[in-house]
């Protein structure tokens, strides 16, 4: 996979696995992070020089534009050509019952997951070569919502609808736009919010009898970015081991 790729939120969890998988497959990757510089450096080092970390908060549109400007420079220096793919992964989660959600919580989640993802996609589309690939990361929570996830699910549902429209608009340029919606995935974030008992219960509910791993999701993303997925667009691929 010789291509220039931007991945947002690439320093941990699913984003990190995506960066590492794409770099291993031969892509030149620029990925964003917000706070954990040490983790970002570790990801870049593990990628063997094929990944570059750029600090950029998806909630700040100036930083989003800066991310792509930095990526342009990295790709040019590496001889990787123009941007060929975006993995729109950056996201935040807030758990609260509807009656306890404040405007600040609502705005904070929407600023990253909906508004930030939207303008990240816009910035990528303006630069992307014809025949490119865009993958937006959503969640199975839009199909199987849980209490306390109203804002998170709403923000990702918005991204899913943008995916469908963008696939129609960008299809004329041969650019595919798809969603990947992970189910329960074994990340630090999940383990921080779920007990071992909950993890075991969810694993039992999947058809495959386990929760997913970040590498599982990265494999699906790599599939959608690859040459054999050129006839797939506007899809929401639920990568959940048969949970939903």
C-alpha positions in Angstrom: 0.0 0.0 0.0 2.1 2.9 -1.3 -0.1 5.9 -0.4 -0.1 9.2 1.6 -2.6 9.0 4.5 -3.7 11.3 7.3 -5.1 9.6 10.4 -6.7 11.8 13.1 -6.4 10.7 16.7 -3.6 8.3 16.0 -1.7 8.2 19.3 -3.8 5.6 21.2 -6.4 2.8 20.8 -7.9 2.2 17.4 -6.1 5.2 15.9 -2.7 3.9 16.9 -3.5 0.4 15.5 -4.6 2.0 12.2 -1.3 4.1 12.0 0.8 1.0 12.8 -1.1 -1.2 10.3 -0.9 1.3 7.4 2.8 2.1 8.0 3.5 -1.7 8.1 1.7 -2.0 4.8 3.9 0.7 3.2 1.9 3.9 3.5 3.4 7.2 4.5 1.2 8.4 7.4 0.8 11.7 9.2 -1.3 11.4 12.3 -2.7 13.9 14.8 -2.7 13.8 18.6 -3.8 16.4 21.2 -2.1 15.9 24.6 0.0 12.8 24.9 3.2 13.7 23.1 5.1 10.7 24.5 2.6 8.2 23.2 2.6 10.0 19.8 6.4 9.7 19.7 6.2 6.0 20.6 3.7 5.4 17.7 6.0 7.3 15.2 9.0 5.3 16.4 7.2 2.0 16.1 6.2 2.8 12.5 9.9 2.8 11.5 10.0 6.3 10.1 6.8 5.9 8.0 4.6 7.9 10.4 4.8 11.5 11.6 3.0 13.0 14.5 1.4 16.4 14.4 -0.3 18.1 17.4 -3.8 19.1 16.2 -7.1 19.4 18.1 -10.1 18.5 15.8 -12.2 21.0 17.7 -10.0 23.9 16.5 -10.4 24.4 12.7 -7.2 26.3 12.4 -5.3 23.4 13.8 -7.2 21.0 11.4 -6.0 23.1 8.5 -2.5 23.1 10.0 -2.5 19.4 10.2 -3.1 19.1 6.5 -0.5 21.8 5.7 2.1 19.8 7.7 1.0 16.6 6.0 1.5 18.3 2.6 5.1 19.0 3.6 5.8 15.5 4.9 4.4 13.9 1.8 6.4 16.1 -0.5 9.6 15.5 1.4 9.0 11.7 1.3 8.0 11.7 -2.4 4.7 10.1 -1.4 2.6 12.2 -3.8 -0.6 14.0 -2.9 -3.0 13.0 -0.2 -4.6 9.7 -1.1 -6.6 8.7 2.1 -8.1 10.0 5.3 -9.0 8.0 8.4 -11.2 10.4 10.4 -10.8 8.8 13.8 -10.4 11.6 16.4 -13.3 11.5 18.9 -14.3 12.1 22.5 -16.8 10.4 24.7 -19.0 11.9 27.5 -21.3 9.6 29.6 -24.2 11.3 31.3 -28.0 10.9 31.5 -29.9 13.3 29.3 -31.2 15.3 32.3 -27.6 15.9 33.4 -26.0 16.8 30.1 -24.9 20.5 30.2 -24.6 22.7 27.1 -20.8 22.6 27.7 -20.7 18.8 27.6 -22.9 18.8 24.5 -20.9 21.4 22.7 -17.6 19.7 23.6 -18.5 16.4 22.1 -20.1 17.8 19.0 -17.1 20.1 18.4 -14.9 17.1 17.9 -17.1 14.2 16.7 -19.4 16.1 14.4 -18.1 19.6 13.6 -14.4 18.7 13.8 -14.9 15.5 11.7 -16.9 17.4 9.1 -14.3 20.0 8.5 -11.5 17.4 8.6 -13.3 15.6 5.8 -13.7 18.9 4.0 -10.0 19.8 4.3 -9.0 16.3 3.0 -11.5 16.4 0.1 -10.0 19.7 -1.1 -6.5 18.2 -1.3 -7.2 14.5 -2.1 -6.2 13.0 -5.4 -8.9 11.5 -7.6 -9.5 7.9 -6.7 -8.8 8.5 -3.0 -10.3 6.9 0.1 -12.0 8.4 3.2 -12.9 6.2 6.2 -14.9 7.8 9.1 -14.9 6.0 12.4 -18.3 5.8 14.0 -19.7 3.4 16.6 -22.2 0.6 16.8 -23.8 2.7 19.6 -25.8 4.4 16.8 -27.5 1.1 16.2 -27.5 -0.3 19.7 -27.5 2.8 22.0 -26.8 2.5 25.7 -28.0 4.8 28.5 -25.7 7.8 29.1 -24.5 7.9 25.4 -27.1 10.3 24.0 -24.6 13.0 22.9 -21.9 10.6 21.8 -24.4 8.6 19.7 -25.9 11.7 18.2 -22.5 13.1 17.2 -21.6 9.8 15.5 -25.0 9.5 13.8 -24.3 12.9 12.3 -21.0 11.6 10.9 -22.7 8.6 9.4 -25.1 10.8 7.5 -22.3 13.0 6.3 -20.6 9.9 5.1 -23.5 9.0 2.9 -23.8 12.5 1.4 -20.0 12.8 0.9 -19.9 9.5 -1.0 -22.4 11.0 -3.5 -20.5 14.2 -3.9 -17.0 12.8 -4.1 -17.9 9.7 -6.1 -17.7 11.7 -9.3 -13.9 12.0 -8.6 -13.6 8.3 -7.8 -13.2 9.0 -4.1 -14.9 6.4 -1.9 -16.3 7.5 1.5 -17.2 4.8 4.1 -17.8 4.4 7.8 -16.4 1.8 10.1 -18.4 1.3 13.3 -16.5 -0.6 15.9 -18.3 -2.6 18.6 -16.8 -3.1 22.0 -13.1 -2.9 21.4 -10.4 -3.7 24.0 -8.8 -0.3 24.5 -7.6 1.6 27.6 -10.7 3.8 27.2 -13.1 0.8 27.4 -11.3 -0.8 30.3 -11.4 2.4 32.2 -15.2 2.5 31.9 -16.1 -1.2 32.0 -15.6 -3.8 34.7 -14.2 -7.2 33.9 -17.8 -8.6 34.4 -19.2 -6.2 31.8 -16.4 -7.0 29.4 -17.1 -10.8 29.8 -20.9 -10.2 29.3 -20.3 -8.2 26.1 -17.9 -10.8 24.8 -20.5 -13.5 25.4 -23.1 -11.5 23.4 -21.0 -11.4 20.2 -21.2 -14.1 17.6 -17.5 -14.7 17.9 -17.4 -14.9 21.6 -14.9 -12.0 22.3 -14.6 -8.3 22.3 -12.6 -6.8 19.4 -9.1 -5.6 19.4 -7.8 -2.4 17.9 -6.0 -4.5 15.3 -9.3 -6.0 14.2 -10.6 -2.5 13.4 -7.4 -1.5 11.7 -7.7 -4.5 9.4 -11.2 -3.4 8.3 -9.9 0.1 7.7 -7.0 -1.2 5.7 -9.4 -3.2 3.6 -11.5 -0.2 2.7 -8.4 1.8 1.8 -7.1 -0.9 -0.4 -7.4 -1.3 -4.2 -10.0 -4.1 -3.9 -12.5 -1.8 -2.2 -13.0 0.6 -5.1 -16.6 -0.4 -5.6 -17.6 0.1 -2.0 -18.8 3.5 -1.0 -21.4 5.1 1.3 -21.3 2.0 3.6 -21.4 1.7 7.3 -19.4 -1.4 8.1 -20.2 -2.6 11.6 -17.0 -4.2 12.8 -18.4 -5.7 16.0 -17.9 -9.5 15.8 -21.6 -10.0 15.3 -22.8 -8.0 18.3 -25.5 -6.0 16.5 
